[in-house]
Every structure is written in structure tokens, then in C-alpha cells.
Amino acid sequence: MRCPIGQDVSCALSIAIAKPHVSVGDDLLKELYLIPRDKVVYRIKRDQEGLCWRNFFIDADSIFRRYEQQPIKFIRKMALRKAEKWMLYHMEKSGGLGAIWPGIVNSIFAMKCLGYPDDHPAMVNQLREIENLIIYDGDKLYLQPCVSPVWDTSWAIIALHESGVAGADPALQKAGQWLLSKEVRHYGDWALKCKVEEPSGWYFQYANEFYPDTDDSAAVLMALQRVSLPERMHKEQAVLRGLQWILAMQCDDGGWGAFDRNNNKAILNHIPFADFNALLDPSTSDVTGRCLDFLGRIGLSKSSLHVQRAIDYLQKEQEEDGSWFGRWGANYLYGTWSVLSGLSTAGEDMNKPYIKKAVDWLKGVQNSDGGWGETIKSYDDPFLKAIGKSTASQTAWALLGLMTADEVKCDAVEWGIKFLLSKQKEDGSWDEMEFTATGFPKVFYLKYHMYRNYFPLMALGRYRNLIQKA
């Protein structure tokens, strides 16, 4: 997919520089204004402190705006050409730019500003990807921000295997073969800071070749370990490549971010007009716990420098009350489970005081009905951590965390198991209306519709297996 070079691009650049707009009429915009439109100030306010990074970026923006008003704009034309080339290139091998709604819809806006006609192949493809995210429910329409088939398939395999489905079962084999087909086999943006001989990794959508992430990759690799595939050598080679990639993606602080390595320059979050003020991808406890979980299952223990550095990182990140923050799931329940699971699999002594502190915290925040729940408002107010209506997925996370710490026969686990059994429906599923996953903390949140089923199944299966061994 390439944009024509030459006269068409020059014309497109001219249109972009002219800042095209679409007139919709005042009547359609009135409802957007809480104060009279003529009194709205659109410029971002400076910080009263004077010398600060926020003001620096605002001043820099003002300088560039003045430059745009000048007749000579060759630097801007060069920048637009590079940005356009980058955008078109990253649309390839992906379910839309970034395979996620904000990237896709902004690429459509960009092409409109560049003068692309509606029937241009790149424009048609991005519009189709937007339509693919639509869910019709009777007379209602929902627009998904993205889809998560790789992530869901991985956890479904793990849950089914934990519940007793053999690794050679045709359903698991079919799912495992599909996961193998989704391995990334060329270098993406992550390669700027991560050097490996062979690219690898997995994304969470159907296609997103430029942006595999460590969280999904670890989950996929743990799922593949549980599946017996006819093409054994193919699987072993993929697991080895994935292992090398995850090790190379470890950050200098010992943890793992999701999509990048050492992407932790906090100064960038001071850009006042940045995307959700979340431009960074620093190490997080939940992703580090997941990677540690995989490394432990592959045979790496505390004797490995990678594992020890990760454990040291997690000890530093633990909250005062014993919990861990959950970046990609709501919230401290998710983070604490992820970390405890990783520490246990990696061979950490689960009787250490800092782990016992986490166990005591999980027990102490159990709801009176036997379940666990946490509102997404805990991202705004830490005092709300682990406070909320009991949900199937969050109860499962708490149970899995406790069981990895050898708390199988404690009262808290018994009550939690009874809660899940009492809430299970006749068809075997659970209801869960709450949003328990995170896009950007404090900005927007996600609902994974399969969380309510495969995590409880995983917890129940784990409980049964451990009780039988006791």
C-alpha cells in the first residue's frame, strides 16, 4: 500500500498546509458548549509556576505556530512527507493503523487533510477497519476500540488445560496452531531499542505486525507450553524465539513495559496536548509478573540474572499495604495476582515477609459475600483500591493469587470458591457487567467479555487440582 509520488503528493501537501475544515453549521455545535461559544478560549493555559516543562512545550508550540504563518514552509513539507510515508508503511500487515480505533480514525483524518479521495485504497482500507469494529445489537450500535483474539485464545487455552482438557485435544491443538501463525516475523518499532537476531512476539489483535507486546507474548508462550502440536519443532523454535525476544525487551530497571524497552522519559508526559498524557510505556508490575511467570515455566529460576532483576524490581514496586498496581487490569487485585503468580513460578520463597504481606492484603479486602471486586475509580483514588461489587473475574484473580502463595485451604479461598459456584449460571458462564480492564488509567477502560468465564474456570480448575494433590 503506497501513496502515489509526485504531483499528487505535492497537491496533498498543499491541502494539508492549508488546514482544511468541514463546515457543519452552528446548530450542530451548540450542544458542545457549556459557555457561550464567543467566550471560549481554545489555547492551553500556561502553568503559574513560570519555569516548568508544561510552559516550555506551550511556548515551543507557539513558536511553531508562528512559523506556519510564514510563506516559506519547506521544513513543514519535508516533515509532512516523512509522516505520510511512516503512516502508510505502518498500515501494512495491520488491522488498520495500530489495529486500534484512535490510530485508525486519526489516520483517516490525516488522509482527508492530505487530499486523499474517498476511493483511494488506503482510505478504503481504513474505513473498512473502522466498520469491522462495529457491533450491532438490535437497534443499538457499539464501536469497539479494538479486538483481542490472541489474548483471549491464550487464556482460554490455559483455563481449559487447567480444568482438565488434555494438551492433545483437537480444540486446543487447533487454537495452538492458530497462535503459532500469529507470531511476528519482522522487525517493528520496538527494534529501535531492542536488538535481537530474529524478531518474534505476539500482538493481541488479528493483525498488528509492528506492535507485538510482552504481555500477550508471555500469555501466548504459556499457552503453547500446554498444547501438544504435531509440528513439534515448529513450536519449539517459536517458543525459543519468543523467549529471546522477551529477555531482550527487559528494561534496565529489571521490569518490562508492554510495547517498548526503556520508554520511560517522564518529561514527555508534561506535553499538555499529548495523547491522554500517556505517551510512555514504562515497566509495570503486572506485565513484569506475566513475563516472570513465563520465564519460570520455561525453566529459568532465581539463578538467572533476568529473573533476579525482575524480582528486585517487583519488591521495589510493592505498595505499603502489600499490594501491587495493575496497569492493564483493574487494578490492585489484577496487579497483585499477576505478581504473585510470577514470583511463585520463578521459584521465589512464598513465605517471605513481603509476599505474606500481599497475601494478608488479599484476605483483608475480601467482600462479605466471599468474592472480590474493585471499582475502576481506584485509579483516581487509591483509597478505593479493592473496593467494589464482587465480580467473577476479580474474584478469580484474588483466588489465583492466594493459591500461588500456598493458601489453598484457607477460609478466604473456600469462601471465594463458594462465591464463584453460587454465581455460575446453568449454561456454565458467569454474568459480569463491570469494566475490569484498562486502556489508559483515569481516561478510558475496557470490558473483555470472556474475562467473566475463562478466569473463573481457571481458578476453579486450579483449586480442584491443588486439593487433589493435597
N, C-alpha and C positions, 0 to 999 in steps of 0.2 A: 504494500500500500504506500504509494508515493505521491506527493503533490507535484504537479507539472512545474518545471523550472523555466524561468524566462519571463515573458511578458505577463503571464497570468500572475506570477508571484509579485512582480512589481506593482501590478494593479491592486493585488490583495493588500500589499504593504501600505499603499497609499490610502486605501479604505480604512485600514486599521489605525493609521496615524490620525485620520480624521475623526476618530472616535464615533462611529455610527451609533444611532439610537433608534428605538422603535417608539413611536408616539401611541399611547393608549388612551389619552384623554384624561382630564382631571377627575371625572366622576368615578373612574375605576380606582383611583388612588386615594380618594378621600378617607376611606376606612383605615388606611395605613397610618394616618397621622393622629397622634394623641394631642398635639398642639397645632395651632394654625400653621399651614404649610409655609407661609411667608416669614414665619419666625423661627423656622428650623435652621440650625447651624450644622452644616454637614462635616466641617473639619473636625478632626480628632483633637480634643483638648490636651494642652501641654500639662505636664506634672508641675505642681507648685514648687517642688524641690529645686528646680532650676537645672543643675548639672546631674543628669541621670541618663541611662540608656534609652528610656522611653522618649525623652525630648530629643536625644541625638537622632533617632530614627525619624521622628516627626520633622526635624529640621532638614535631614537628608532628603526626605520625600518632597519638601517644599522646594529645595534646590532643583531636583529633577523635574518638578512641575514647571518651573520657570524655563528650564531647558526645552521642554516640549513646546513652549510658545515661540521658540526661535525658528527662523526659516530653515536653518541647516540642521538636518536630523539624520545624518549618515550613521551615527552611532546607534541610534534607535532602530534604524532599518537593519543594521547588522544584527542587533540583538533579537529583533523580531524573526529574522530568517533562522537564526540558531534555535530559538524557542519553537518555531514552527516545525523545523526538522526533527527536534527532540520529541515533540508531541506525536508526530506521525509515526516515527520509529517505535515509540512505546505503545502505540495502538496495536502493533502486530503481536501475534501469539498471546493475546489477552482478550478477555470478555469485556471489551471496552477499556478505555484508559484507566489503568489501575484496577479494573474489574470491580469498581465501586462507584456508587451514584455520584458523589461530588466530583470525582475526576472525569466521569463520562459527561455530565451535564456542563461542566466548565469547558471541556474540550469542544462541545457544540457551540457554546457562546464564542469561544475563541475563533472557531472556523467561520462563524457568522461575521465576526468583526473583520476577518481576513478576506471576506468576499466570496467564500465558497458557496456555490449554488447548492440547493437542497438535494439535487440528484448526483452530487459528487460522491464517489464510492466511500470515501472516508466519512462523510456526513451521514450517508445512508446506514453505514455500519453502526455508528454511534447511536443513531436514533433507534435502530433495531435493538441494541443492547439495553437502552432505557425501557423499551417496551417489554423486553424479557424479564424485567424486574417487577412488572405489574402483576398483582394478584387480584382477580375478580371474585367477589363473594356476594352473589346476588346482585343487588343494586349498589353495592359498595365497591370501592376500588382502593387497594393498598399498594404503595410503592415501596418495595424492599430496598434498603441501601446496598445490599449485596446478597450473595448466596454462599452457603458454607458446606458443600457436599463432601469435600475432602476431610474436613474437621469432623463432620457428623459420621461419616463412614468409619473413620478411625476409632472413635469412641464406641460406635455401635459394635464393631468387631471385638473390642476389649470387653465390653459389657456382656456380649453373648458368650465369649470364651470363658469369662469369669463365672457365668451362670451354668456352664457345663457343656456348651456346644463345642465339639471337637474341632481342632485346627484343620482337619482334613475334610470337614463338612463342605459340601459343594457351595453353599451360600457364602461361607467365609472365604473359600478359595476364589470365588468369583469377585468378591469385594477386594480381596488382596491383590488379585491381578489388575483390577481397575486402579488401585492405588499405585501400583508399580508403574502403570502407564502415565501417571501424572507427575513423575519425577522431573524436575527441572534439569535440562541437559545443556544449557548455555548460560553464559555469564550475564548477570543483571546489574542493577545499580549498586548492589551490595559489594560487588567486586572492587569498587574503588578503595575500600578499606580492608577487605578480606581477601587474602591470597591463598588459593588452593589449586592443585594441579588439575583437578576435574570438578566442574560445577555440579551441584546437587541441590537438594532441598525440595520442599513441597509448599504449595500455596493452599488457601482454603476454598477458593472458588473452582469453577470448571476449568478456567484458563487464566493465568496471571504470571507468565513466564519471567517477567522482570522482577517480581517481588515475592519470592518464597519467604517464609518466616520460620523462625526456630521453634516456635510453639507448635505449629502444625506439623513441622518436620519431626519433632520428637514424638508427637502422638502417632503419626503415621508409622514411624520406625518401631514403636512399641506394639502397634497393631500387627505389623508384618512379622514380628517375632513370634506371634501367637498363631500364625497361619502356616500350614504345610502346603507349599506350592510345588507343582510338578517341575517347573523350571527353577530348581533349587539354586543353581549357580547364578541365574539372573537376579534372584532375590538377595543372595549373599553379596553380590557385587554392589547392588543398590544400597544395602544396609551399610557396607563399608564406605561407600562414597558419602552417604548421609552422615555417618559418624565423623568422618574427616571434616565435612563442612561445618557441622555443629561445633566441633572443637575449635576450628579456625574462627568461628563467629563469636567466641567468648571475648568479652570486653576486658580491658585492663584492670577493672575493679573486681574481676572474678565472676561477675554476673553475666546475664545475657539480656539483650534487648530483643525485640521481636523481628525487625526487618533489617537492622543495620548493626554495625560494630562501632563502639565508641562514638555514638551520635549523641553527645551529652553536653554540647556547648550551650550552657544555660542563657548566655547573652541573647540568643536568638528568640527566646520566649518573651523578651522585652519589646519586640516589634509590635506595636499596638494594633496594626492592621493585618496581623498574621492569622493563618487558618486555625481558629479555635485556641490561639495561644498555645498550641501543642505541636510545634514544629519538630520536636526532638523524639528520639527513640532510645532513651537510656535504659540501663539494666533495671529489671524489675524482679521482685521476689517470686511472683507466680511463674513467670517464664523460666527463671533460673531453676526453680523447683522442678519444672517439667523436664528441662534438659538434664538435670541431675538424675531424675527418675529413669530416663533412658540410658544414661551412662552407667548407672548401677545395674540395669538389666543386661547391658551388653558385657558386663564383667569388670568395669573399672571401679575401683574402690578408693578408699581414703589414701592409699599409697600413690595414687595418681595426682600429679600436681594440679590438673584441671579440676578434679573433684575437690581437693582440699581448698583451692582458691574459692570455689563456689560455696563451700560450707562456711568459710570465713566471711564471705560477702553476706550470706544469709544471716549469720549471727549479728552482724553489724546493722542489718536492716530490720531486725525484730523490734516490734513496738514495746513500750514499757510494760504493758499488760500481758505480753506473751504472744500476741497475735502478729500476723503479717498482712500488709496491704495487698489487695488484689487489683492489679491494673486492668485486666481484661475480663474480670468477672466480679459480680457484686457480693461482697467486696472483701472484708476481712475474713469471712468464712471461706471464701474461694481461695484467697491467698494463703491462709493457714493450712488448709488441706493440701494445696499444691506443694508447699514447702515441706510439710511433714512427710508426704509421700516420697518426695525426692530424697530427703535425708535418710529415711528408712531403707530405701532401695540401695542407696550408696554406701550403706553399712555404718552409718553413724550410730553411736550408742544412744538408744532411745530412752535411757534412764538418766541422761544428763539433765542438770537443773533447768537449762533454757528450754529444753523440749518438754519437760514436765510442766513448766510454766505455761506453755502453749496448750497442753492437754487440759490443765486446770481452767484455762480461759474458755476452751470449748465447752467444758462441762458447766461452767458458770453462766454461760449465755443461752443455755437450752431453754426453750419455752415450756410453759406448764403443760402443754398438750403433748410433749415428748419430741416435738420437731424443732427445727431451727429456721430462722428467717432473718433477712436483713434488707432494710429499705435502701434504695439507691441514693437516698438523701445522706447516707453516711459519708459520701464523697465530699459533701459540703460541710457536714458537721460530724466530726469523729465521735462525738458523744452518742451518736445514733448507731454506732457500729454494733452489728449483730442484734439490732432491734428491728423487729418487723414480723409480719404474719408468717407462720411456718409454711414453707414451700417444699415440694418434693425434691427439687434439685439441690437446694441449700441444705436440706436435712441429709441428703446423701453425701454431700461434701463433708459435713461435720462428722458423719459416721465413718467415712473413709479415712479421714484424718485421725480419728481416735483409734481405729483398728490398726492403722500402720504403726501406732505407738503402743501396740500390745494391750489395748484396753477393750478386748473383745467381750469379756464377761462383766463389765462394769454396768451399773444401773443406767447410766446415760445412754449407752449403746442399746441396751434392752428396750428402753422407752422409745428410742429413735426408730428401732426396727418395728416396734408395735405401731408407731405412728404411720410409717410407710404402708404397712399391711392394712391398717384400718382405712387408709385413704385410697387404696388401689381400687380401680373400677372393675366391673365384671369382665371387660374386654382385656384386662391386664395393664391398662395405661393409668396415668395419673392426670389430674387437672392442674393447670398452673397458669394463671392469668398474669402474674407479676413478671416484670422485666428483671432478669437476673444476670445479664451480660452487659458489657461496657464497650462503647465505641470510643468516646472521649470523656473522661471523668468531668463531671459538672456541666457537660454540654449535651451529649445525647447517649442514649442507651439502647440496647438490643434485646430482642427475645429470640432465643434459639428454641424452636418448637419441639425439638427432640430431647432437650435437656431434661424435661419432666419425665422421660421414660428411660433413657439409657443410663443416666447416673443412678437413679433408684435401683434399677436392675443390677447394676454393677455393685452397689452397696449390699444388696440382699445376697447376691452370689458370693461376694467376699465373706460375708458373715457366715453363710452356710459352710463354706469351705474351711474357714478357721475353726468353727465349732466342731466339725467332723474330725479335724486333726487333733483337737484338744483331748 
